[in-house]
Structures are given as structure tokens and as C-alpha cells.
Amino acid sequence: MNDVNEMHEPSRLKTSLWVLLYSLVCGALLSVFSIVTELGLFRYVFSLAALFLGIRFFRNYDKISTRVIFIVLSIVFYFMTTIIATVILIANGQIELPAE
């Protein structure tokens, strides 16, 4: 009887990979939203896409711990992608550093 219940539950590895993927995409979308300002109102599409993915994630995963991990990882990935994008823009000369 225990085998039947295990067949309906997703494995921990699969759940972990989905959490990482959802968090990475949401963090990247929010990073694009905060960095790109030239697109006008179109930039809000990135924010709405992140919101849609968050709602979809919360609909699929009911455990509180999984949801908290998703939120924390999304914030971490947001900061990571923002820092990486900023360093790339500085290296390409698109952002000037202030003179001392």
C-alpha cells in the first residue's frame, strides 16, 4: 500500500529542480524588469510574467516550506542576476562609474 502512495507523489529531486527552475526564471524576469527602463510600459510585461509564474507555482505546490524556499531563492536569483548584469554593463562601458 505504501508503494501506491509513493507513485502519486513527485520525487524530492524533481520537486527541487522545479523549485530551482521557477525561482531562477522569476528572479531573472524581475531583474530584467528593474534594469531595463527604455521599454516604457512594455517592461511591466516582465513583472506580470513573474507574478503569473509565482501564482502557477503556488497552485502546483501546497507545502509551506516549498513556497518559502521558492520566495527566498527568487530573491537570491534576482540579486545575483542584477549584480551580474550590472557588472556586464560596466565592463561594456554602458554604465559609467563616478570619478573619485
Backbone hydrogen bonds in HBPLUS format (Angstrom, degrees):
<---DONOR---> <-ACCEPTOR-->    atom                        ^
c    i                          cat <-CA-CA->   ^        H-A-AA   ^      H-
h    n   atom  resd res      DA  || num        DHA   H-A  angle D-A-AA Bond
n    s   type  num  typ     dist DA aas  dist angle  dist       angle   num
A0006-GLU N   A0002-ASN O   3.18 MM   4  6.43 151.7  2.26 146.0 153.7     1
A0007-MET N   A0003-ASP O   3.20 MM   4  6.34 135.9  2.40 139.4 149.3     2
A0015-THR N   A0011-SER O   3.03 MM   4  6.27 162.7  2.06 149.8 154.7     3
A0016-SER N   A0012-ARG O   2.85 MM   4  5.99 157.2  1.91 145.3 152.0     4
A0017-LEU N   A0013-LEU O   2.92 MM   4  6.15 158.6  1.97 150.7 156.1     5
A0018-TRP N   A0014-LYS O   3.02 MM   4  6.25 155.8  2.08 147.3 153.7     6
A0019-VAL N   A0015-THR O   2.91 MM   4  6.14 157.1  1.96 150.1 156.5     7
A0020-LEU N   A0016-SER O   2.97 MM   4  6.21 161.6  2.00 149.0 153.7     8
A0021-LEU N   A0017-LEU O   2.92 MM   4  6.12 158.7  1.97 145.9 152.0     9
A0022-TYR N   A0018-TRP O   2.88 MM   4  6.02 174.8  1.88 156.0 157.5    10
A0023-SER N   A0019-VAL O   2.93 MM   4  5.99 162.1  1.96 148.1 153.8    11
A0024-LEU N   A0020-LEU O   2.87 MM   4  5.98 158.4  1.91 147.3 153.4    12
A0025-VAL N   A0021-LEU O   3.02 MM   4  6.20 166.9  2.04 154.7 157.7    13
A0026-CYS N   A0022-TYR O   2.94 MM   4  6.09 165.6  1.96 151.2 155.7    14
A0027-GLY N   A0023-SER O   2.86 MM   4  5.93 163.0  1.89 149.1 154.4    15
A0028-ALA N   A0024-LEU O   2.94 MM   4  6.06 156.8  1.99 145.3 151.8    16
A0029-LEU N   A0025-VAL O   2.89 MM   4  6.07 160.4  1.93 150.9 156.3    17
A0030-LEU N   A0026-CYS O   2.99 MM   4  6.18 162.0  2.03 150.1 154.7    18
A0031-SER N   A0027-GLY O   2.95 MM   4  6.08 144.9  2.08 139.2 149.4    19
A0032-VAL N   A0028-ALA O   2.91 MM   4  6.18 158.6  1.96 151.7 156.5    20
A0033-PHE N   A0029-LEU O   2.97 MM   4  6.19 155.9  2.03 144.3 151.4    21
A0034-SER N   A0030-LEU O   3.01 MM   4  6.23 150.6  2.10 141.6 148.5    22
A0035-ILE N   A0031-SER O   2.96 MM   4  6.09 144.2  2.09 148.1 157.7    23
A0036-VAL N   A0032-VAL O   3.01 MM   4  5.77 167.5  2.02 149.5 153.3    24
A0042-PHE N   A0039-LEU O   3.29 MM   3  5.45 146.6  2.40 132.5 125.5    25
A0044-TYR N   A0041-LEU O   3.14 MM   3  5.77 155.9  2.20 115.0 121.3    26
A0045-VAL N   A0042-PHE O   3.04 MM   3  5.62 161.2  2.08 115.2 121.1    27
A0046-PHE N   A0043-ARG O   3.18 MM   3  5.76 140.6  2.34 110.8 118.6    28
A0048-LEU N   A0044-TYR O   2.94 MM   4  6.20 161.8  1.97 150.5 155.4    29
A0049-ALA N   A0045-VAL O   2.85 MM   4  6.01 147.4  1.95 143.2 152.4    30
A0050-ALA N   A0046-PHE O   3.05 MM   4  6.29 153.7  2.12 143.2 149.5    31
A0051-LEU N   A0047-SER O   2.98 MM   4  6.28 155.1  2.04 146.2 153.5    32
A0052-PHE N   A0048-LEU O   2.85 MM   4  6.06 158.6  1.90 146.5 152.2    33
A0053-LEU N   A0049-ALA O   2.93 MM   4  6.18 159.5  1.97 148.2 153.3    34
A0054-GLY N   A0050-ALA O   2.93 MM   4  6.14 152.8  2.00 145.0 152.8    35
A0055-ILE N   A0051-LEU O   2.93 MM   4  6.21 157.8  1.98 152.5 158.0    36
A0056-ARG N   A0052-PHE O   2.91 MM   4  6.13 159.4  1.95 148.4 154.7    37
A0057-PHE N   A0053-LEU O   2.83 MM   4  6.02 153.7  1.90 145.5 152.8    38
A0058-PHE N   A0054-GLY O   2.95 MM   4  6.16 164.2  1.97 149.2 153.1    39
A0059-ARG N   A0055-ILE O   2.96 MM   4  6.15 141.6  2.11 143.5 154.0    40
A0060-ASN N   A0056-ARG O   3.15 MM   4  6.39 143.5  2.29 141.5 150.3    41
A0060-ASN N   A0057-PHE O   3.07 MM   3  5.22 124.6  2.39  98.5 112.4    42
A0061-TYR N   A0057-PHE O   2.99 MM   4  6.16 149.5  2.09 157.2 165.4    43
A0067-ARG N   A0063-LYS O   3.18 MM   4  6.48 155.0  2.25 145.7 152.6    44
A0068-VAL N   A0064-ILE O   2.92 MM   4  6.17 157.5  1.97 154.8 160.8    45
A0069-ILE N   A0065-SER O   3.01 MM   4  6.15 162.1  2.04 146.3 151.2    46
A0070-PHE N   A0066-THR O   2.99 MM   4  6.15 153.1  2.06 141.8 149.3    47
A0071-ILE N   A0067-ARG O   3.04 MM   4  6.32 159.1  2.08 148.2 152.5    48
A0072-VAL N   A0068-VAL O   2.94 MM   4  6.17 169.3  1.95 156.8 159.6    49
A0073-LEU N   A0069-ILE O   2.88 MM   4  5.95 168.1  1.90 152.1 156.0    50
A0074-SER N   A0070-PHE O   2.91 MM   4  5.99 150.1  2.00 143.7 152.4    51
A0075-ILE N   A0071-ILE O   3.08 MM   4  6.34 155.6  2.15 147.5 153.0    52
A0076-VAL N   A0072-VAL O   2.97 MM   4  6.27 159.2  2.01 149.9 156.1    53
A0077-PHE N   A0073-LEU O   2.82 MM   4  5.98 168.4  1.83 153.5 156.4    54
A0078-TYR N   A0074-SER O   2.88 MM   4  5.98 145.8  2.00 139.6 149.7    55
A0079-PHE N   A0075-ILE O   3.04 MM   4  6.33 163.7  2.07 152.0 154.3    56
A0080-MET N   A0076-VAL O   2.91 MM   4  6.15 161.9  1.95 151.5 157.4    57
A0081-THR N   A0077-PHE O   2.89 MM   4  5.95 171.1  1.90 149.7 152.2    58
A0082-THR N   A0078-TYR O   2.97 MM   4  6.06 151.1  2.06 145.0 153.6    59
A0083-ILE N   A0079-PHE O   2.95 MM   4  6.08 162.2  1.99 150.1 154.5    60
A0084-ILE N   A0080-MET O   2.95 MM   4  6.14 165.6  1.97 152.4 156.8    61
A0085-ALA N   A0081-THR O   2.93 MM   4  5.94 160.9  1.97 140.8 146.5    62
A0086-THR N   A0082-THR O   2.95 MM   4  6.06 153.9  2.02 143.9 151.2    63
A0087-VAL N   A0083-ILE O   2.97 MM   4  6.18 159.9  2.01 151.4 156.3    64
A0088-ILE N   A0084-ILE O   3.01 MM   4  6.24 157.7  2.06 148.3 154.5    65
A0089-LEU N   A0085-ALA O   2.93 MM   4  6.16 158.3  1.98 147.5 153.3    66
A0090-ILE N   A0086-THR O   2.93 MM   4  6.15 153.1  2.00 148.5 155.7    67
A0091-ALA N   A0087-VAL O   2.92 MM   4  6.10 157.6  1.97 147.5 153.9    68
A0092-ASN N   A0088-ILE O   2.99 MM   4  6.19 144.5  2.12 145.5 154.7    69
A0094-GLN N   A0089-LEU O   2.94 MM   5  5.24 142.2  2.08 165.6 163.4    70
A0093-GLY N   A0090-ILE O   3.12 MM   3  5.09 154.3  2.19 100.6 108.5    71
